[in-house]
């Protein structure tokens, strides 16, 4: 039997974190509850979880600074719990590397769907206990050249020519995967969101531009003059597979 994914729920309000924790345990996840950034860091020192559900609005240390710190030391997926009136926080959180968000008070079944979706994207090599297994891909076409790097679709990893891995969030991988499947085709932001299975276009729309800017820093020979993922005025973005020059 495959091990169930380990999720850390971070919320300063005990009733909220216990409610989410109990629901996730009921559905077969291993759950650890934390009341803030300090206890989260202590937990991660022991063992990095498969995913973190993080409340952004906490008095001791705000969620955005926790995400920044977390992403600087691990590549653990993060789902933000946000107050409905904070679209700026959502965009900033996504820019910092969070993988998804859900508004509080959250519908637990929707949170479960988001968790399963993020786990599917972020754990390609493992059997994701309660999530669905990824479909097998043919070994021939799982490597795609993106500028200075190679995208490994099976391992969901970005590597340079020496085989060094460069960190990639699940959402950045989602966009690169869409481009890999649609070379030389102009994709609007709406179409990118749709194909990448992004949930709420309201906050993700601007985040597409931010994510592509981050992706360009990783793959373009000159990020200030992008040639691999080009901006098409009024149209969206275009992936141009560039033949290597000898």
N, C-alpha and C positions, 0 to 999 in steps of 0.2 A: 504494500500500500504506500503510495507516495505521500510525503510529508505535506501537511497543510501549510499554506502560506502564513507567515508571521506578520501581523499588522500592529503597528503602534498607533494608538489614538491619543492625541494631545489636545486637551481642553482644560482650562482652569476651573470650569464649572463641573463639579462631581456628578450631578444628575445627568448632564448631557453626555459626558464621556462614558458613564456606566451604561446608559441606554444604548449608545452606539456599540459599545464593547459587548454587551449581552447579545445584541442582535447578530453581530458578526460571529460570536462563539456558537450561537444557535445554528449558524449556517456552515460550521465546520472550520472556521479560521482559528489560528492561534493568536491570541490578543494580549497585548500589554498596554496598560493605561498609564499615562503620564499627565502631570498637572502643569507642565510648562517646559521651557527650553532646558533648564538645568537637569531635570529628571530624564528628559529625552536624551540628552548628551551622555548621561551616565549609562543609560540602557544601551546606546549605540556603541559605547566603549566595549561592552561585553559581546554584543552580536548585532550585526547590521540586519534590520528586518527586510521583508520583501516590499513593504509599502508603509508610508506614514500618512495618517489622516490628521490634518493640522488645523486647529482653529486660528484664524488670523488675528482675532481681537482679544488679546490677553493683556492684563495690566502689567505683569512682571516683565515680560519681554515680548514685543510684538512679533507676530508670525512671519512677517517679511524678513526680519533680521535672522530669525531661526532658519528660514529657507535658504538665505544667502550663506549662512554658516554651514548648514547641512550639505548644500551642493558643492561647497568648496572642499569638503572632505570625503563625500561619498556620492554615488550616482543613484541613490535610493529614490524611487518614484514618490511624489508627494501629491496628495489631493487636498486642496484648501477648502476649509469651511469658512464662508464669508458672510458678513452681514449684507443684506440685499442692496443697501444704499452705498456700496463701495466699489463701483466699477474700476476706479483708478487702482485700488489695491489689487484687484483681480488681474489687470493688465501688467502691473509691476511684478506680481507674483509669477505670472506666466513668463515674463521676460527673465526673471531670476532662475527659471528652470522648473517651476512646478508643472505638473502634467495635466491637471484638470482642476475644476473647482465645483462646488455645489453650495447654493445659498442656504443659510440657516433661517428658521428651523428647517432641517432637511427631511425629506421623505426618505425613509430608510431603504425602501426597495430601489429608489433611484441611486442612492449612495452605493448600494451593493452592485448595481449595473456598472457604475463608473469604476469601482474597484476592480471588477472582473475584466473590464475593458483595458484598464491600465496594466493590470498584471499580465494579460495576454500579450500586450505589446512589449513588456519589459522583461519577461522571463522566457525567451525562446527555447533555451536549452533544457529547462526543467519541465517536468510534468506539473502543471499548476493545479494541484489538488482539486479545488472546487471550480476552477475556471476551465474553459475549453482548451483542448490541445490545438497547437498551431498545425495547419496542414503541411505535409511534407513538400519540399521544393526539389526540383531536379538540381543535381550538383553542378550542372554545366552553367546555369544562368544565375547563380546566386551572388556573383561578384559584378559590381557595376562601377565603372570609372567615373569619379566626380572630380575633375580638375586635378589637384595634387594628391587626392586620396582615393581609396577603394571603399565602396560600401558593400559590406557582407550582409546580404539579406537574410541568410540563415542565422547568423550569430547576432544580427542587429547591431553590428559594430562598424565603426569608421576607422580605417587603418591607413598609414602612410606606406610608402614603398619598402620601408625596412620592417614592416609588420607591427610597428608601434600603434597601440590603440589610442584614439582620441575620443574623449568623453562626448556622448551624444544623448540628449534627453529622449524619452519615448516620443514626445511630440515632434522633435526635430527629425527623428527617424521616420515618423509617419509622413512628413512632408517629402523627405528624400525618396522614400519608397514610391510615393505618387509620381514624382518626377521621373524616377527610373522606369516606371510603367508607361509613361507618356512622353518620350523624347520628342523634341522638335514640334511640340504642340503647345500653343498658348493656353495657359490655364488661368482663369480669373480667380480672385481670392475666394469667391463663393464656391467655385468648383473645387478648389484645393481643399477647402474646409469640408466639403461634402465627401470627397474621395478619401480624405484622411480621417473620416469619422469623428471630426471635432464636434463637440456637443452644441454649445450655445454660441452662435455666430456673433452675438452682440459684443462680447469681450474678446473673442478670438480673432475678429476681423483685423483689428489693429495689430494684434499679436502676430499675425501672419508676417507682416512686414518686419517686425522685430526679430522673429525667428529666422527669417531668411537672411537678415543682416548678420545674425550670429553664425548661421550655416556658411555664409560667404567668407567669414573670417577664418573658417576651418578648411575650406576647399579651394578657394580662388587663389591663383598665383598672385594676383593683385586685387584685393577686396575693394579698392577704390574704383577699379574699372572692371566690374564683373563680366566675365565672358562665358562662364559655365551656366550660371542661373541668371539670365538677363531679365531686366525690367522692360516690359512692352507698354509704352505709354497708352493709357486708357484701356489696356487689355488685360494685364496681369503679369504673369511670369512665364519664361520659356527656358527649358533645360536643353542646352546645346552640347551633346556629347562631342568633345573636341578630340580629334585624332592626335596622337602623340607625335611631336616633331622630333626627328632624329638628330 
